[in-house]
Amino acid sequence: MNDLKNTAVAAVFRGPKQAFEIREFDVLPAPAGYGRSQLIASGVCGTDLHITRGTLAVGAPSIIGHEFVGRLDDCDPAEAAKYGLKIGDNVIADIAVPCGNCLLCKSGDDANCVNMQVTNEGSVDVPPYLYGGYAEVNFTPLTNLVKIPEGIDPLAVAVFACPGPTAIHAFRLGAQAGFVPDAATSAVVQGLGPVGCFAILYLRMLGVRRIYAVTGRPNPDKERLALKLGADKVLSLERDGIDNIRALLQAENGGLGVDLCFEASGAPAAVPLGIDVLRNRGMYLIPGQYSNSGSVDLQPQLITFKALRLIGSSQYSMIDVNDYLAFLAAHPDTQPLIRALATTYPVADTNRAIRDALAGKNVKTVLVK
């Protein structure tokens, strides 16, 4: 924010395959029930890239982005205290607003609310304007702000602000279905984007026996990163060949296949391979297929004969955000490594940030002031 002009820069989404409009907005006081936060870092999510490509529809003009980490600087102190918040706190703005009344909400599964609303859908033409993540200032209901405990680097938090809870929720659903990765588990993570990278780190912290990472094209930098995060071996479809990868992974557990496959690539072609390499009663967690990117041929009899457990997972809830922060607090040595994954751009340079993210130049693209 420019303190003299009392304005903030934001990047306005104008529609698929169009450049963002970089605009200045007046910064207003926080409305009742809201907190106003100054940007520390706001991630560019894979979901945002689907939006910019046009494979996931949102309205325009709007301020997209849902990985905002900031410092709370205006709110009703008494109201904020009800949620354990105060001015000066570092916070995550959680986008999801479940209805609380549908079948899923009433059964304790509000992450999959069928009437889900979002906090960043406010109009750029109606004060206070700045509801989305691609802005130097953000307005979010106090109910949806999560305090970042002291001692946790907020920039590190921003790197996996969505990927971390997304992966953790998928693992939560897997646990509800009876599968908790442990020291006896062999696992495959498909994709080396932010969700896949966090899944590798998370599995390593769980002490999983062997972790394979599978990616498409060879990328020495990302492969070194995957090994640093905890992968035992990185396999490239282009370099190693799908038949060789399938044979290697199927050799696990005495020829039965791997125990767990975690799909984070977003490539539909990843799903048949995941099914192929799982052992009987193996678990397939699938949070990565988040847009209509095409269809693939499957052999559904493999699901039947191997009695596979396939779990889709598209959202996360406040409990997952808190578990993500607890994970970072429990593993402080991971924070410098996580922070180093961020490539930062000022909000005014959002168009370049998006181009670089679409080109796969960065592990994690992050907007800052």
MARVEX-969966 format. One record per residue (C-alpha): residue in three letters; y, x, z. Coordinates in steps of 0.25 Angstrom, whole numbers, padded with zeros to 4 digits. Layout:
REM residues N
ATOM    r  north   east     up
ATOM  ALA      Y      X      Z
...
REM end
This chain:
REM residues 369
ATOM    r  north   east     up
ATOM  MET   0000   0000   0000
ATOM  ASN   0014   0004  -0003
ATOM  ASP   0021   0002   0010
ATOM  LEU   0035   0002   0004
ATOM  LYS   0032  -0008  -0006
ATOM  ASN   0022  -0015   0002
ATOM  THR   0012  -0017  -0010
ATOM  ALA  -0002  -0013  -0013
ATOM  VAL  -0009  -0010  -0026
ATOM  ALA  -0021  -0018  -0031
ATOM  ALA  -0029  -0018  -0043
ATOM  VAL  -0031  -0032  -0049
ATOM  PHE  -0043  -0036  -0057
ATOM  ARG  -0039  -0043  -0070
ATOM  GLY  -0053  -0045  -0075
ATOM  PRO  -0065  -0038  -0080
ATOM  LYS  -0063  -0026  -0089
ATOM  GLN  -0048  -0026  -0086
ATOM  ALA  -0040  -0016  -0079
ATOM  PHE  -0035  -0019  -0065
ATOM  GLU  -0021  -0022  -0063
ATOM  ILE  -0014  -0013  -0053
ATOM  ARG  -0004  -0021  -0045
ATOM  GLU   0004  -0020  -0032
ATOM  PHE   0004  -0032  -0022
ATOM  ASP   0013  -0035  -0011
ATOM  VAL   0006  -0032   0003
ATOM  LEU   0007  -0044   0012
ATOM  PRO   0003  -0047   0026
ATOM  ALA  -0012  -0051   0029
ATOM  PRO  -0014  -0066   0028
ATOM  ALA  -0020  -0073   0040
ATOM  GLY  -0034  -0069   0042
ATOM  TYR  -0033  -0057   0033
ATOM  GLY  -0032  -0042   0035
ATOM  ARG  -0024  -0033   0026
ATOM  SER  -0030  -0019   0023
ATOM  GLN  -0024  -0007   0017
ATOM  LEU  -0034   0000   0007
ATOM  ILE  -0042   0012   0011
ATOM  ALA  -0052   0011   0000
ATOM  SER  -0058   0000  -0009
ATOM  GLY  -0071   0002  -0017
ATOM  VAL  -0074  -0002  -0031
ATOM  CYS  -0087  -0009  -0030
ATOM  GLY  -0097  -0011  -0041
ATOM  THR  -0094  -0026  -0040
ATOM  ASP  -0079  -0023  -0044
ATOM  LEU  -0085  -0015  -0057
ATOM  HIS  -0093  -0028  -0060
ATOM  ILE  -0080  -0036  -0059
ATOM  THR  -0072  -0026  -0068
ATOM  ARG  -0083  -0026  -0078
ATOM  GLY  -0084  -0041  -0078
ATOM  THR  -0098  -0043  -0074
ATOM  LEU  -0094  -0049  -0060
ATOM  ALA  -0083  -0060  -0061
ATOM  VAL  -0071  -0061  -0052
ATOM  GLY  -0057  -0067  -0054
ATOM  ALA  -0045  -0060  -0059
ATOM  PRO  -0034  -0056  -0056
ATOM  SER  -0040  -0051  -0043
ATOM  ILE  -0041  -0039  -0034
ATOM  ILE  -0056  -0035  -0033
ATOM  GLY  -0063  -0026  -0024
ATOM  HIS  -0070  -0028  -0011
ATOM  GLU  -0072  -0014  -0005
ATOM  PHE  -0059  -0013   0002
ATOM  VAL  -0058  -0004   0014
ATOM  GLY  -0044  -0004   0021
ATOM  ARG  -0036  -0003   0033
ATOM  LEU  -0032  -0016   0040
ATOM  ASP  -0017  -0016   0041
ATOM  ASP  -0013  -0031   0042
ATOM  CYS  -0019  -0043   0049
ATOM  ASP  -0018  -0052   0061
ATOM  PRO  -0022  -0043   0072
ATOM  ALA  -0028  -0054   0080
ATOM  GLU  -0036  -0060   0069
ATOM  ALA  -0041  -0046   0065
ATOM  ALA  -0046  -0044   0079
ATOM  LYS  -0056  -0055   0077
ATOM  TYR  -0063  -0047   0067
ATOM  GLY  -0062  -0034   0074
ATOM  LEU  -0050  -0029   0065
ATOM  LYS  -0037  -0023   0068
ATOM  ILE  -0026  -0017   0059
ATOM  GLY  -0029  -0003   0056
ATOM  ASP  -0044  -0005   0054
ATOM  ASN  -0051   0000   0042
ATOM  VAL  -0058  -0012   0036
ATOM  ILE  -0068  -0016   0025
ATOM  ALA  -0064  -0029   0017
ATOM  ASP  -0076  -0037   0015
ATOM  ILE  -0075  -0046   0003
ATOM  ALA  -0086  -0056   0006
ATOM  VAL  -0083  -0070   0012
ATOM  PRO  -0096  -0078   0014
ATOM  CYS  -0094  -0093   0016
ATOM  GLY  -0103  -0094   0029
ATOM  ASN  -0108  -0107   0025
ATOM  CYS  -0118  -0105   0013
ATOM  LEU  -0133  -0103   0015
ATOM  LEU  -0132  -0088   0014
ATOM  CYS  -0121  -0087   0024
ATOM  LYS  -0128  -0096   0034
ATOM  SER  -0141  -0088   0033
ATOM  GLY  -0133  -0075   0037
ATOM  ASP  -0132  -0070   0023
ATOM  ASP  -0117  -0071   0020
ATOM  ALA  -0117  -0059   0011
ATOM  ASN  -0124  -0069   0001
ATOM  CYS  -0115  -0081   0003
ATOM  VAL  -0115  -0090  -0009
ATOM  ASN  -0101  -0094  -0007
ATOM  MET  -0095  -0080  -0005
ATOM  GLN  -0080  -0077  -0006
ATOM  VAL  -0073  -0064  -0006
ATOM  THR  -0061  -0059   0000
ATOM  ASN  -0055  -0052  -0012
ATOM  GLU  -0053  -0065  -0021
ATOM  GLY  -0039  -0068  -0017
ATOM  SER  -0029  -0069  -0028
ATOM  VAL  -0020  -0057  -0032
ATOM  ASP  -0009  -0068  -0034
ATOM  VAL  -0010  -0073  -0020
ATOM  PRO  -0005  -0066  -0008
ATOM  PRO  -0009  -0057  -0001
ATOM  TYR  -0016  -0053  -0015
ATOM  LEU  -0024  -0041  -0011
ATOM  TYR  -0038  -0046  -0007
ATOM  GLY  -0047  -0037  -0015
ATOM  GLY  -0051  -0022  -0014
ATOM  TYR  -0043  -0016  -0025
ATOM  ALA  -0030  -0016  -0018
ATOM  GLU  -0022  -0007  -0008
ATOM  VAL  -0022  -0018   0002
ATOM  ASN  -0032  -0029   0005
ATOM  PHE  -0032  -0043   0012
ATOM  THR  -0045  -0047   0017
ATOM  PRO  -0049  -0058   0028
ATOM  LEU  -0051  -0051   0042
ATOM  THR  -0064  -0058   0042
ATOM  ASN  -0068  -0049   0030
ATOM  LEU  -0063  -0035   0036
ATOM  VAL  -0073  -0026   0042
ATOM  LYS  -0068  -0015   0051
ATOM  ILE  -0072  -0001   0047
ATOM  PRO  -0075   0006   0060
ATOM  GLU  -0067   0019   0064
ATOM  GLY  -0074   0031   0060
ATOM  ILE  -0079   0026   0046
ATOM  ASP  -0071   0031   0034
ATOM  PRO  -0065   0019   0027
ATOM  LEU  -0066   0026   0013
ATOM  ALA  -0081   0029   0016
ATOM  VAL  -0082   0014   0019
ATOM  ALA  -0075   0010   0006
ATOM  VAL  -0085   0017  -0002
ATOM  PHE  -0097   0008   0002
ATOM  ALA  -0089  -0004   0007
ATOM  CYS  -0096  -0013  -0002
ATOM  PRO  -0108  -0005  -0007
ATOM  GLY  -0112  -0002   0008
ATOM  PRO  -0113  -0016   0013
ATOM  THR  -0119  -0021  -0001
ATOM  ALA  -0131  -0011   0001
ATOM  ILE  -0132  -0014   0016
ATOM  HIS  -0133  -0029   0013
ATOM  ALA  -0144  -0026   0003
ATOM  PHE  -0151  -0018   0013
ATOM  ARG  -0149  -0029   0024
ATOM  LEU  -0155  -0040   0014
ATOM  GLY  -0167  -0030   0012
ATOM  ALA  -0169  -0029   0027
ATOM  GLN  -0169  -0044   0028
ATOM  ALA  -0180  -0044   0018
ATOM  GLY  -0188  -0034   0026
ATOM  PHE  -0184  -0021   0020
ATOM  VAL  -0177  -0010   0028
ATOM  PRO  -0176   0004   0022
ATOM  ASP  -0181   0015   0031
ATOM  ALA  -0187   0029   0031
ATOM  ALA  -0200   0024   0023
ATOM  THR  -0192   0018   0012
ATOM  SER  -0190   0024  -0002
ATOM  ALA  -0178   0018  -0009
ATOM  VAL  -0171   0017  -0023
ATOM  VAL  -0156   0015  -0025
ATOM  GLN  -0152   0011  -0039
ATOM  GLY  -0138   0014  -0042
ATOM  LEU  -0128   0025  -0037
ATOM  GLY  -0116   0016  -0035
ATOM  PRO  -0110   0014  -0022
ATOM  VAL  -0121   0003  -0017
ATOM  GLY  -0132   0013  -0022
ATOM  CYS  -0125   0025  -0015
ATOM  PHE  -0124   0017  -0002
ATOM  ALA  -0138   0012  -0003
ATOM  ILE  -0143   0026  -0004
ATOM  LEU  -0135   0031   0008
ATOM  TYR  -0139   0019   0016
ATOM  LEU  -0154   0021   0013
ATOM  ARG  -0153   0036   0017
ATOM  MET  -0147   0032   0030
ATOM  LEU  -0158   0023   0033
ATOM  GLY  -0168   0035   0031
ATOM  VAL  -0175   0030   0018
ATOM  ARG  -0186   0039   0014
ATOM  ARG  -0182   0041  -0001
ATOM  ILE  -0170   0036  -0009
ATOM  TYR  -0170   0036  -0024
ATOM  ALA  -0157   0033  -0031
ATOM  VAL  -0158   0028  -0046
ATOM  THR  -0146   0028  -0055
ATOM  GLY  -0144   0026  -0070
ATOM  ARG  -0137   0038  -0076
ATOM  PRO  -0138   0052  -0070
ATOM  ASN  -0125   0055  -0061
ATOM  PRO  -0126   0068  -0054
ATOM  ASP  -0115   0065  -0044
ATOM  LYS  -0120   0051  -0040
ATOM  GLU  -0134   0057  -0039
ATOM  ARG  -0129   0068  -0030
ATOM  LEU  -0122   0057  -0022
ATOM  ALA  -0135   0049  -0021
ATOM  LEU  -0143   0061  -0015
ATOM  LYS  -0131   0063  -0005
ATOM  LEU  -0132   0049  -0001
ATOM  GLY  -0147   0050   0002
ATOM  ALA  -0155   0048  -0011
ATOM  ASP  -0167   0056  -0012
ATOM  LYS  -0167   0056  -0028
ATOM  VAL  -0158   0050  -0038
ATOM  LEU  -0164   0045  -0051
ATOM  SER  -0157   0042  -0064
ATOM  LEU  -0162   0032  -0074
ATOM  GLU  -0156   0040  -0086
ATOM  ARG  -0161   0053  -0081
ATOM  ASP  -0174   0050  -0074
ATOM  GLY  -0179   0038  -0082
ATOM  ILE  -0182   0025  -0077
ATOM  ASP  -0197   0027  -0078
ATOM  ASN  -0197   0040  -0070
ATOM  ILE  -0188   0033  -0060
ATOM  ARG  -0198   0021  -0059
ATOM  ALA  -0210   0030  -0057
ATOM  LEU  -0203   0039  -0046
ATOM  LEU  -0199   0027  -0038
ATOM  GLN  -0212   0020  -0040
ATOM  ALA  -0219   0032  -0034
ATOM  GLU  -0213   0029  -0020
ATOM  ASN  -0222   0024  -0009
ATOM  GLY  -0235   0029  -0016
ATOM  GLY  -0232   0023  -0029
ATOM  LEU  -0227   0009  -0024
ATOM  GLY  -0212   0012  -0027
ATOM  VAL  -0199   0012  -0018
ATOM  ASP  -0197   0003  -0006
ATOM  LEU  -0183   0000  -0009
ATOM  CYS  -0174  -0001  -0021
ATOM  PHE  -0159  -0004  -0020
ATOM  GLU  -0152  -0008  -0033
ATOM  ALA  -0137  -0004  -0033
ATOM  SER  -0135   0000  -0048
ATOM  GLY  -0131  -0014  -0053
ATOM  ALA  -0140  -0011  -0066
ATOM  PRO  -0149  -0022  -0069
ATOM  ALA  -0159  -0012  -0074
ATOM  ALA  -0161  -0006  -0060
ATOM  VAL  -0168  -0019  -0055
ATOM  PRO  -0181  -0017  -0063
ATOM  LEU  -0182  -0003  -0059
ATOM  GLY  -0180  -0007  -0044
ATOM  ILE  -0191  -0017  -0045
ATOM  ASP  -0200  -0007  -0052
ATOM  VAL  -0199   0004  -0042
ATOM  LEU  -0200  -0004  -0029
ATOM  ARG  -0213  -0004  -0021
ATOM  ASN  -0221  -0017  -0018
ATOM  ARG  -0212  -0025  -0008
ATOM  GLY  -0200  -0015  -0011
ATOM  MET  -0186  -0020  -0008
ATOM  TYR  -0176  -0021  -0019
ATOM  LEU  -0161  -0022  -0015
ATOM  ILE  -0152  -0026  -0026
ATOM  PRO  -0137  -0026  -0023
ATOM  GLY  -0133  -0019  -0036
ATOM  GLN  -0134  -0030  -0046
ATOM  TYR  -0121  -0036  -0044
ATOM  SER  -0117  -0041  -0058
ATOM  ASN  -0123  -0047  -0070
ATOM  SER  -0126  -0034  -0077
ATOM  GLY  -0137  -0039  -0086
ATOM  SER  -0152  -0042  -0084
ATOM  VAL  -0165  -0034  -0084
ATOM  ASP  -0180  -0037  -0086
ATOM  LEU  -0188  -0037  -0073
ATOM  GLN  -0203  -0038  -0070
ATOM  PRO  -0202  -0048  -0059
ATOM  GLN  -0217  -0047  -0057
ATOM  LEU  -0214  -0034  -0050
ATOM  ILE  -0206  -0041  -0040
ATOM  THR  -0218  -0050  -0037
ATOM  PHE  -0229  -0040  -0037
ATOM  LYS  -0222  -0030  -0029
ATOM  ALA  -0216  -0041  -0020
ATOM  LEU  -0203  -0034  -0021
ATOM  ARG  -0191  -0038  -0012
ATOM  LEU  -0178  -0039  -0020
ATOM  ILE  -0165  -0042  -0013
ATOM  GLY  -0152  -0045  -0020
ATOM  SER  -0139  -0042  -0012
ATOM  SER  -0125  -0044  -0017
ATOM  GLN  -0116  -0045  -0006
ATOM  TYR  -0114  -0040   0009
ATOM  SER  -0108  -0046   0022
ATOM  MET  -0099  -0041   0033
ATOM  ILE  -0112  -0036   0041
ATOM  ASP  -0115  -0027   0029
ATOM  VAL  -0101  -0021   0029
ATOM  ASN  -0102  -0019   0044
ATOM  ASP  -0116  -0012   0042
ATOM  TYR  -0110  -0003   0032
ATOM  LEU  -0099   0001   0041
ATOM  ALA  -0110   0003   0052
ATOM  PHE  -0118   0012   0042
ATOM  LEU  -0106   0021   0039
ATOM  ALA  -0103   0022   0054
ATOM  ALA  -0117   0026   0057
ATOM  HIS  -0117   0036   0046
ATOM  PRO  -0104   0043   0047
ATOM  ASP  -0109   0055   0039
ATOM  THR  -0110   0047   0027
ATOM  GLN  -0095   0043   0026
ATOM  PRO  -0090   0056   0020
ATOM  LEU  -0101   0055   0009
ATOM  ILE  -0097   0040   0007
ATOM  ARG  -0083   0043   0006
ATOM  ALA  -0085   0054  -0004
ATOM  LEU  -0091   0043  -0014
ATOM  ALA  -0077   0037  -0016
ATOM  THR  -0068   0039  -0028
ATOM  THR  -0055   0034  -0024
ATOM  TYR  -0044   0027  -0033
ATOM  PRO  -0031   0021  -0029
ATOM  VAL  -0030   0006  -0031
ATOM  ALA  -0020   0008  -0042
ATOM  ASP  -0031   0016  -0050
ATOM  THR  -0041   0005  -0049
ATOM  ASN  -0043   0005  -0064
ATOM  ARG  -0047   0019  -0064
ATOM  ALA  -0056   0017  -0052
ATOM  ILE  -0063   0005  -0059
ATOM  ARG  -0065   0013  -0072
ATOM  ASP  -0071   0025  -0064
ATOM  ALA  -0080   0016  -0056
ATOM  LEU  -0085   0009  -0069
ATOM  ALA  -0088   0022  -0075
ATOM  GLY  -0096   0026  -0063
ATOM  LYS  -0087   0038  -0060
ATOM  ASN  -0087   0036  -0045
ATOM  VAL  -0098   0032  -0034
ATOM  LYS  -0087   0024  -0027
ATOM  THR  -0074   0020  -0032
ATOM  VAL  -0064   0017  -0021
ATOM  LEU  -0049   0012  -0022
ATOM  VAL  -0039   0018  -0012
ATOM  LYS  -0024   0017  -0010
REM end
